[in-house]
Every structure is written in C-alpha cells, then in structure tokens.
Amino acid sequence: MTFRIFLKENKNKLFKDYDISDFSLVKKPSYNVEIILHHQFSNTDHKKTYGKNIIIGGSNGFLGSILLSARAAIKTGSRYFIICTNKLHAETVSLFQNELITLEYSRDQLKKLNDYKVVIIGPGLSKDSWSESIFTDLSDLVSEEFISTKLVIDAGLLFFLSRDPYKYDNWVLTPHEGEASMLLNKSPSWISANRIEAACLIQEKYSGTVVLKGPNTIIFNGKEIFISNHGGHYMGVAGMGDALTGVMASFIHLMGNSNPTNAILLAVGLHSLSADTIQLQRGSIGILPSDVIEKMSELVNTFHHDE
C-alpha cells in the first residue's frame, strides 16, 4: 500500500535556519511537494513479521489510557501488541480487548526493550511511586546506553522527565502545551504564543523528535519543522493523545525504517484527519478518542493508494 503526504513550504513563518512546511494528507492547492510512503505486504506475513510493539503504563485509575493507545495501534496495523502494566490491570485488560497480551511490569521487563520494534511509555502513568520507578529504571538503562529501540514518550513520563532531564536520540516526545510548559519551565501562555520555538527548544534540550500537540500540531526532528493542516478544538478530549501514541507506534513499525519522520507525519495527519472527518459528519461536540480510533481504522483502509 502507498500513502501520500503533501507539503507546502511555509514562507510566512521563519525560525532560525530551519525549513518550515505545512503538511496535509489531502491534496490542496499550493501543496506541491509529495512524500510517498510505501509498504508491501506479502501473503507469507504473520503476526511477528514486522516485530512486536509494547506499551508500558497504566497506574491505578488509568486503565483507559493504555487501552486507547493499544487499540489505536492494533486498529491501524500493529499485529502483535503487548501491554506491560501493574498487576491489577494485567489481569483485567483481556476483559476489554482479547487480542492484547499482558505482562506485569518489572525492571527485568524493561531490560528486554530492544526486543521490540517500538515502545510506548507514559500513557496512564501518574505521580505515584510505581510510575516513578518506571522512569528511574528507564533513566538508568538509557544512561548505561543499554537501550537502542524507538521510544514514544507521553503523559506521565514527561512529568518525571521535566524534573530530571536527559537526552535520548531515538525517542519521540509528544507533549501537549501543559507538558511542554513543564519540560521547558516556561509558562503555558509563553508556550501557546511561541509554539514553534517551544518545539525546537524541547528538541534541543531532550533530543529525538518532538510532536507538540495542539492547534496545528508541530513536528520537529532537529532538522526540519512540519505543521499539520488537520485537527481542531474538538480534539481536546481526555485520551486523544493516547490514541495518537498508538497509531504512531503502528506506523513507525510498519513504515518507519527508512524515514521515521514521515511515519510520524502520517500518524499525526491520520489522527487529526479522522477527527476532522467525524466533525464534518456530525458536528464538534462529543468526538471521543474511541470514535477517532474507529475512523482511523476505516480511513487507513480506504485512504491509501494501492499500487
């Protein structure tokens, strides 16, 4: 299957020497540059052909976060997905989604991260000691250069990272403006007024790729800046970011080997375009992350170009 991302050079916005491009999954006037992402399935493919993905998170009271992320992944292409969480949730997940595999979190599980193609850490983590222990364990392994796999970082882990910053080149940080405020120790109003600069400063401080969520989501990989042409206020619903981490992990593991940035653009675009489509169909109120996940699954099967 082949997907296309359309770019338009944004000459009205400048920041340092970085190229800035608006992007859309829908062809529009003046979006004249085309990125093509291709993935060839085979009749011999099986559930582990493209590797395994895992999410680590879900402290007490936040089972929904890891379920949303995992559902978004398996609904958009991930074929083997594991939830690593606390004992209570590990025993509960299958009641809500039979296709998911569960593990109870331990430091030994974290030592196996390189066995996975993409690892999501953060959804459903809180400020409790269990969540903090996950951050501490991860920090130790990164400092020892033990981990090399792709990480997608969100939510609770960003809180701990803001208190104890470090760099890792192979992660994607996905803060909303409130989390960006913590990561940079700047006011939310400053972040809102300086979104491009904020994304760049986060990347400079923590490395990797930054996805600054919000109106016109910004992606910065340290070399280029991309601004989404999709999305709106109706996406400001609890759990929407969890769904984004899932589809991002799915696309990175399917199509991200050659250029993970393009896979991230596709994930951000599909996530927001799905919400836009629902909004046009029925209005802005009551668009839930679960609705967006179902629409992403629909669009990913109809929006791509077969070749």
N, C-alpha and C positions, 0 to 999 in steps of 0.2 A: 504494500500500500504506500501511497505517496501523499504527503501533506505539503501545502504551500503557505508560507508566511510572507506577507507583503510589507515592504518598508518604504518609508518616506523620510528623506533627510530633513531634519528639523532645524532650519536656519534661523528661526526666531529665538531659539534657546541656546545659549552658549555656556559652557562651564570648563574652565581651563582649556586644555587642548583636546578634550575628548569629543569624538563624533557622537552626535545625538540623533537617534532615529525613532520616529513613531512606527508602531507596527500593528498590523491587523491580520486576522485570518480571513477577512473578506476583502476582495479586490475593490479598491476605491480609486477615484481619480487622483493623480499625483503620487500614488503609491507604486512607484515604477521599478523598484528593486524586488526581486523574488528569491526567497530562500526555499529550497526544496529538501524535504526530509523524506527519506525512503527507507522502508523496512520490508524485507522479503520474507514472508512466511513459507514454510515447507510442510508437506504432508507428513514428514517424519518428525516434526516438532512434538515435544512433550512438555510436561509441566515444569521441568527444570532446564529446558533448552536455553532460556535466557537468564538463568540464575535465579537466586532466591532473594526476596526482599523481607525486611523486618522493621517493625516499629517498636520502640521502647518508650513506655509512658503509661499514663492512666493510674494516677494515685486515687485514693478513695474518693468517691463522689464524681469522678471524671471518666467513667467508663465510656460515655458517649463520644468523647473526643477521639479515642483510639479506634472506636468502631467506625466513625465517619471517615477517618483517614484510611483505614484498611478497606472499607467498602469502595471508596473512590479509587483506590489502587486496583482492586480486582475487577471493578466495573469498566476500567479503561485499558486493560491489557496485562496487568501483572497476574501471573499464573500460579505463583507459589508464594504465599504471604503469611508471615508469622507475626503474632502479637506477643511481645515479651512484657509482662506486667506483674502486678503483685498477685499474691496467692488467691485472694478473693476473686479478682477479675479473670485470672487464668482459668478458674473453674466455672466462670459464668459466660464467657464470650460465645461459646458454641450454642448457647440458648438463643442467641440473636443472629448469628451468622455461621452456619455449619461449615462453610468452606475454609474458615480460618483456623490455623494451627496456633496453639498457645504454649508459651513457656513461662515459668515463674522466674522473675529476674534474680540474677546473682552476678557477682563480679566475674565469675567464670564464663557466663554467657557473653559478657562484654568482650572478653578476650577472643571470642570467635567471630568478631565483626567482619574480619576480612574474608569470611566465607560467604558474605552476602554482597550482592551487586550494589544495592542502595540501602542505606539505613536511615530511618526517620527517628529522631529523638526529640522529645519535648511535648507533644500533644498530651494533655491531661496531667502533666506534672504540676505540682503546686509548690508551696514554700515549706513543705514538711521535711522531716529528716530523711525519709525514704527517697524523695526526689533529689535532695541534696547529695545523697550518697551516690546516685547515678552520675551526677555532674562531677563529683570528686573522682569517681572511678574512671570516667572518660578523660578527665584532665590528666590524670596520671598516665594513661596509656598514650595520649597524644604527646605528652612531654617526653615519653620514652621512645617516640617515633614507632610505636608498635602498630598503629592503625594507618592504613592507606586507602581504604574504601571510601566511596562517596557518601557523605552525610548530608541529610536535610534537617536543619535545626529550626525549631519553632517554639513558641509559647513558653512553658515553664523553664526550659533550659536556657532561654535567652535572659531570663531574670538572673539566674546564677552566673551566667557569662558576663553580665554587666557589672557584677560585684567582683569578679575575678577574671579579668580579660586575658585572653591569649589568642594566638593565631593558628589556623589550620588551613592549608591551601585548597583542600579538596572538600570543602563543605559549601552548602547553600544556606544562608541565613535568611529567614522570611519574617522579619518584624512588621507589625503594624506601627502606626505613628507613636503610640504609647510605649511600645517596646523599644522603638528607635530612640525615644527620649531617654530611656534608661541606659541604653548602650552607649550613648554619647554624653550623658549627663547634661543634657540641654532641655529646655522647656518644651512641652508639647506644641506650644504656639510657634516656637522657633522651627521645629521640625516641619510643621504644616506650611510655614512660609518659605522654607528652604529645602524642599524635598529632594531635589537633585543633589545639592551639596551634602545633605544628610546621608543619602545613599552612598556617595563617594567617600565620605568620612568614615562610615561604618566599614566599608571595604578596606580602606587604608589601615584601620585600627585592628580588624579581625581577619583580613584576607578572605580568600574564596570568592564567591559570588553573592551579591546582596539582592534580594527581592523586597523592595519597600512597598508594602501593600497600601491600598487606599485609592483615592481618585486618581486615575491614570497611573496604575502600578508601574514602578520604575525598577528596571533590572540593570545592574552594573557588575561587570565581571573583571574590573580592573583595567580594561582597555576601551570598551565601548559602553554607551548608555542607550538603553531602549525604553520607550514609554508606550504602554498599552493604550490602544484606542478603544478598548472594550471596558464594560463594567459601569457601575453606578451606585448610588447611595443604598439601593435595595439589597446590596451585598453585605451591608453592615449588620450581620446577624451572627450570634454566637455559633461557633462551629464551622463557619465558612472557610476560615484559614486551615482548619484540619483537613477539609476536603481538598484544598489546594495541595497540601503536602503529599496526599495520596496520589493524585494524578501526576504530580511532578516526579515522584519516585517511579511511577509506572512508565512514563515517557523516557526518563533518563535511562532506565534499564533496557528499554526496547530500542531506543534510537540515539542514545547519548554517547556512544563510544567515540565517534569521530568529532562531534562538536556538542558537548553538553549544554552550552548556552542556547543553541537552537531548540533543544528538547525542553529547556526551561521556558523559552518564549512560547512554544506550542502549548505547554501546560497552562501557563498564565492566560494565554489567549483563549483556549478552550473553556477554562473555568469561568472566565468573565463573559465570554460569548454565550455560554449556556444560560447564565443568569439574564443576560440581555434578551435572549430568545423567550424565556419564560415571562419576562416583564412585558414584552410586546404582545404575548398571547393572552395574558390575564391581568396585568397590572403590577404595581410595585409592592403592594402590601402582601406579606406572608410568604415571601420566597425563602424557602428553607434550604440549608445545605443538602438535605436528603433529596430535595427536588432537583438541585443543581447536579448532584451525582447521577441521577437517572437521566437527565438531559445530556450530560457529558457522554454517557454510555450510548445514547441514541445518536448524537452528532458524530462521535468518533467512528461510527459505522456507516454514516451517510455523507459526512462532510469531506472525507478523504477522497483522493483521486486514484482509482485503480489503474495500474499500468502493467 
